[in-house]
Amino acid sequence: MIELSGVAKSFVLHNQGGAVIPVMAGADLSVAPGECVALTGASGAGKSTLMRMIYGNYRANAGRIMVGGTDVASAEPREIIALRREVLGYVSQFLRVVPRVPTLDVVAEPLLALGVAEESARARAAELLARLNIPERLWPLSPTTFSGGEQQRVNIARGFAHDYPALLLDEPTASLDPVNRAVVLELIEAAKARGAAIVGIFHDAEARARVCDREEDVSVFTPQAAA
Ligand SMILES: Nc1ncnc2c1ncn2[C@@H]1O[C@H](COP(=O)(O)OP(=O)(O)OP(=O)(O)O)[C@@H](O)[C@H]1O
């Protein structure tokens, strides 16, 4: 479902004399439906960079990044937008939303974008918010003023609203209490059981061991290691 081959990335620092920072070379990764792979490696090894390349936020300098039938490395922006709507979900660490949009709508929005009827989209959003213990009195409010943990749970509810065939998870349990952490682990397990291919960064070693089938150490893809 997610297949990377020969992926390379360098950053060019235009505001610092055009310095070139090679971060990754020859990165290969294969994630099958129903599989969860954890990206590991020391801080700065390139875990986030690899996730952002899979999502199409950073453009790879070389290689192929196949997600479903789309090569993200060479896709047009409109193809990436369609891929993100239908195939590839992303739970980032921080919630970024348009101010003043109620929480319920923030969570229902990915389903509405797919043409799901408003009533069922809102029902699914309500189910996820309840499961993630966001009090119902908060649902009509914008999540911009919510606590860090509340915002993360809204973000997770939004990321799991649609049954994406592929999912990227950036520290999904980072600022959660044990009860909500357990809910998130169950959501991940359910996504795997329905066949989602998942790539994640989990600093929570216990969570990683529970939901991930294997680990991929991205340090082996540093340009020095690949040379
Ligand atoms: N936008 C950017 N511009 C320039 N350099 C960048 C950019 N993003 C990442 N880098 C560099 O790429 C390298 C890898 O960073 P990345 O954030 O992917 O590491 P990481 O493994 O996710 O680290 P951490 O565990 O600390 O989050 C770092 O040296 C970083 O400075």
The ligand as an SDF file (V2000), in Angstrom:
LIG
                    3D

 31 33  0  0  0  0  0  0  0  0999 V2000
   12.4770   22.4260    6.6500 N   0  0  0  0  0  0  0  0  0  0  0  0
   13.7430   22.0960    6.9010 C   0  0  0  0  0  0  0  0  0  0  0  0
   14.7670   22.8650    6.4820 N   0  0  0  0  0  0  0  0  0  0  0  0
   16.0380   22.5340    6.7400 C   0  0  0  0  0  0  0  0  0  0  0  0
   16.4260   21.4290    7.4040 N   0  0  0  0  0  0  0  0  0  0  0  0
   15.4590   20.6220    7.8420 C   0  0  0  0  0  0  0  0  0  0  0  0
   14.0730   20.8970    7.6240 C   0  0  0  0  0  0  0  0  0  0  0  0
   13.3460   19.8990    8.1690 N   0  0  0  0  0  0  0  0  0  0  0  0
   14.2260   19.0350    8.7110 C   0  0  0  0  0  0  0  0  0  0  0  0
   15.5000   19.4670    8.5060 N   0  0  0  0  0  0  0  0  0  0  0  0
   16.7160   18.7820    8.9470 C   0  0  0  0  0  0  0  0  0  0  0  0
   16.6100   17.4190    8.6020 O   0  0  0  0  0  0  0  0  0  0  0  0
   17.1610   16.5940    9.6400 C   0  0  0  0  0  0  0  0  0  0  0  0
   16.1310   15.5680   10.0540 C   0  0  0  0  0  0  0  0  0  0  0  0
   15.0890   16.2140   10.7770 O   0  0  0  0  0  0  0  0  0  0  0  0
   13.7670   15.4750   11.2270 P   0  0  0  0  0  0  0  0  0  0  0  0
   12.8940   16.4810   11.8900 O   0  0  0  0  0  0  0  0  0  0  0  0
   13.2240   14.7110   10.0860 O   0  0  0  0  0  0  0  0  0  0  0  0
   14.3380   14.4470   12.3080 O   0  0  0  0  0  0  0  0  0  0  0  0
   13.5690   13.4970   13.3250 P   0  0  0  0  0  0  0  0  0  0  0  0
   14.2180   12.1540   13.2170 O   0  0  0  0  0  0  0  0  0  0  0  0
   12.1060   13.5560   13.0650 O   0  0  0  0  0  0  0  0  0  0  0  0
   13.9330   14.1650   14.7170 O   0  0  0  0  0  0  0  0  0  0  0  0
   13.1240   14.2990   16.1230 P   0  0  0  0  0  0  0  0  0  0  0  0
   13.0500   12.9130   16.7030 O   0  0  0  0  0  0  0  0  0  0  0  0
   13.9970   15.1970   16.9060 O   0  0  0  0  0  0  0  0  0  0  0  0
   11.7880   14.9040   15.8170 O   0  0  0  0  0  0  0  0  0  0  0  0
   17.5990   17.5260   10.7490 C   0  0  0  0  0  0  0  0  0  0  0  0
   18.9870   17.7120   10.6500 O   0  0  0  0  0  0  0  0  0  0  0  0
   16.8480   18.8100   10.4560 C   0  0  0  0  0  0  0  0  0  0  0  0
   17.5770   19.9370   10.8600 O   0  0  0  0  0  0  0  0  0  0  0  0
  1  2  1  0
  2  3  1  0
  2  7  2  0
  3  4  2  0
  4  5  1  0
  5  6  2  0
  6  7  1  0
  6 10  1  0
  7  8  1  0
  8  9  2  0
  9 10  1  0
 10 11  1  0
 11 12  1  0
 11 30  1  0
 12 13  1  0
 13 14  1  0
 13 28  1  0
 14 15  1  0
 15 16  1  0
 16 17  2  0
 16 18  1  0
 16 19  1  0
 19 20  1  0
 20 21  2  0
 20 22  1  0
 20 23  1  0
 23 24  1  0
 24 25  2  0
 24 26  1  0
 24 27  1  0
 28 29  1  0
 28 30  1  0
 30 31  1  0
M  END
$$$$
